[in-house]
Amino acid sequence: MADDTWFTPLTPLAFLDRSARVFPDRTAIAYGDRRISYADFAAEATRLAHALRASGVKPGDRVAYLLPNIPEMLVAHFGVPLAEAVLVAVNTRLAGPEVRHICQHSGAKLLVVDAGLHPTIAPVAAELGIAIVTVTDPASGAAADPAVGGMSYEELLARGADTPLPWAVRDERDTISINYTSGTTGQPKGVMYHHRGAYLNSLAEIVHSQHTPESRYLWTLPMFHCNGWCTTWAVTAIGGTHVCLRSIDANEIWRLLDEEGITHLNGAPTVLVTIANAQPAHQLDREIIVTTAGAPPSPTVIGQLTELGARLVHVYGLTETYGPYTVCEVQDGWLKLDPQARNKMLARQGVGMVVTDGVRVVAPDLTDVPRDGATMGEVVMRGNNVMSGYFADPAATERAFAGGWFHSGDLGVWHPDGYIELRDRAKDIIVSGGENISTIEVEATIDSHPAVLEVAVVGVPHEKWGERPKAFVVLRSGATATAEEIAAHVRARIARFKVPDTIDFVAELPKTSTGKIQKFQLREREWKDRESRIQG
Amino acid sequence: MADDTWFTPLTPLAFLDRSARVFPDRTAIAYGDRRISYADFAAEATRLAHALRASGVKPGDRVAYLLPNIPEMLVAHFGVPLAEAVLVAVNTRLAGPEVRHICQHSGAKLLVVDAGLHPTIAPVAAELGIAIVTVTDPASGAAADPAVGGMSYEELLARGADTPLPWAVRDERDTISINYTSGTTGQPKGVMYHHRGAYLNSLAEIVHSQHTPESRYLWTLPMFHCNGWCTTWAVTAIGGTHVCLRSIDANEIWRLLDEEGITHLNGAPTVLVTIANAQPAHQLDREIIVTTAGAPPSPTVIGQLTELGARLVHVYGLTETYGPYTVCEVQDGWLKLDPQARNKMLARQGVGMVVTDGVRVVAPDLTDVPRDGATMGEVVMRGNNVMSGYFADPAATERAFAGGWFHSGDLGVWHPDGYIELRDRAKDIIVSGGENISTIEVEATIDSHPAVLEVAVVGVPHEKWGERPKAFVVLRSGATATAEEIAAHVRARIARFKVPDTIDFVAELPKTSTGKIQKFQLREREWKDRESRIQG
């Protein structure tokens, strides 16, 4: 390639190398009473890389991880690529057969699993046909299931060594990780990230979430989700402190906010709802930066968190875009708006982050839709922060990249100021009597009712209109409201045809591990009857 | 090349494209009463690019600029590469023959010059043989000299057009600018920057100087100096406001600090001395970030600025490293140190910035010197933020890159914590009786005397010892001190053999346009007599 005096391939490995040299004694990872310095972080990654090699992992091989947000998962984000291998961080909520599919599809040589997740893999362990390594986390209280077999993480590391390895990559477009999309339906696809994209997206996370070496980042976002939106690498790059969190527990989150001096956290809006409505919620004595994505945050939760002392950074992206791709940049004039109008601006998905090529909303022929805030189109992206493809799936890759743009499958509008706003997943939109109804719009309207904690709207079959919206509502603890009161609230705010015919009150909504509401479960239940009716 | 859906060449052009789309109405450039929005900034750059093409500038051609820190210079940083040309920003303090040399060596097709600098180029204008374009800045009061000829900037722009051009580059390793080193001796060499390095260094400036979209950056650093340490591109990337400054005037700087709400500025320590000791200097009502480099800042000026409300970010680099390459990262423990000890830590050049490969201090055989804070060696660097070479000078390029590392020519030590500290330019070190004396160390010691404003130490010939240190001291206004008092102050602090034999009091020190003290002028004066004596 080029003269390497003035060209070095970009890789997140360089971030840990630097922080271990610059901040060797600073706490890189805090987990309960454990404190891991940057020097130890790098040493553990080095030992892991050697151990993987000694276990037969060759350059380009995949290594699967099924761990919650514990230190070993952070170490994997550097140790696996340091062995020139590819990290496959698997969703911890998946069922055994799904984990088996991912291990087999990715051709992983090794699976590192938390003892607490043995119940998931025990039924399929024998069929995996790969080495299993078990991490036993004293904090979990879970013991390894002998039926799973394999070796302990300590036994794996014992195969390692401390000889330094180069924190470098030969080609920056080599794959660093494969993230299987936690698709709500269908077989998951393996999204490939390259070192260059991971490096650039990490810098963008630092820039837009305003991380500094003083950052104390709370891991409320799963690391298996887009490698924690590349924050596994970003917080390491800046020399901040990762504060690990095994599971989403509102009391524990508030304890850490107070006792660990948290400055930043990321999470889906449902996680933010949990935090804002927890019993120990209280005004913070400092501003923290909360970066949120995964679904449009409702103006209500934006308002709640602002009152507690958080500054919200609203981003949007997909597994295919290394996590966040857009950011809702705050314009000077917005601070002068009344809170409701401002929150409405902040709830939009925004504009491309600094390292992106920018985002478009397009008609099926890939021409721009008018920037009128009304015409719906598909959100498409391109550039260094778009996946290099689906692993071993050229057909799906070709479909996703049709016309030279990555197709998000998300529907949205383009506002006159260039900001995009999601209106729905293509499959979530409700078509009622030929009119499109955005479930997101209906949800935000219902959510603005003071008694409502959470809501999901789906289309249900209707003899005359084809589909009609139906709402599933979780009320705030202690609050009361009738379906008619909520319907009246909605009628006063949006077009009549968008008002749900039925409003069901439920105790909770089905969610993915990242906190996304699984509308397909609600929808399936409604349509199952319908289909049987048609067939019957 | 690669599939461009997931690979886009890195270029700072993308930064203005994005900010013009995201912040079209925000003030990009403030200069006196002029306010240029981001939309207009991009429009002007587009018009300039078309105008350059219409004037015969072809891809890869060089375009020379000789302007102070005015808006047209910022526009050039985007308009010239948008025309696929290479910007050659020339030091405004150079003499006519030097400007002529740079224009001829770079083969520039066009020279854009400020009317206020006509006295510089008038004597050589006829010999240049290239098109001259004159910018007349009403704020300067300078009128164009008819002898220079050529056309006005307005006439140039009239050749332009508003048709959008792609804010992109075919190969990220194409050259974006050539910066001629303002070498204190010898013919200047043309340092080539590529789009990739400029892009990455811009992101590093944002990260380490903690720029945000609210940044209001005061242009105390010349834009012709390493393209303003890439801050021309960085502040544009983040969507901050550039506050232009035609010349270093302490009263005007303080007026802008107050009236423009400046949040950031960069400058050599001598510029900081000017600011800190100006008549209107006063405590700021907010923290501003002052990024400094060019010479090690003395603990005294660090202390002064901290008291005024500035947070110092100390960086170090060379024209060959896109400006800053290292940063003195602040360690947790330093805040607990007493101010003097802390300032001493902060005066070190530090560690590689986040986008670099890291810095080394080496012996002549390129092996690391011991990290003992005492053994001197040469500072060497490599990676994406090292120039791609000297323009049309393969021999000098080869010398600079001997052994695969860029040789800075700076001598320093490596501390046990991995921080480097400069001790001298190779040519500034004093060898006295076989002992090396760091002029920087002697200068810092003299500078800690309360009566001293500025000091330079050079080696002067000595019959017995070969060389001995001699100090040139500028006293603070109203302060008094005798040479013996200062010598006693130094004797109490460093080894006797390092104490200057002679201390001269002078009204001012010779400086380069970027505020670096020109020791060679002091040295030449001393050695001229000596040489004539030897020869005589």
Interface residues (C-beta under 8 A of the other chain):
Chain A: A2 D3 D4 T5 W6 F7 T8 L10 A14 F15 D17 R18 R21 V22 F23 P24 R26 R173 H194 R196 G197 L203 I206 V207 Q210 T212 P213 A237 I238 G239 E329 V330 Q331 D332 V351 G352 V354 V355 D357 G358 R382 G383 N384 V386 M387 S388 G389 F401 G404 W405 F406 G418
Chain B: A2 D3 D4 T5 W6 F7 T8 L10 A14 F15 D17 R18 R21 V22 F23 P24 R26 R173 H194 R196 G197 L203 I206 V207 Q210 T212 P213 A237 I238 G239 E329 V330 Q331 D332 V351 G352 V354 V355 D357 G358 R382 G383 N384 V386 M387 S388 G389 F401 G404 W405 F406 G418
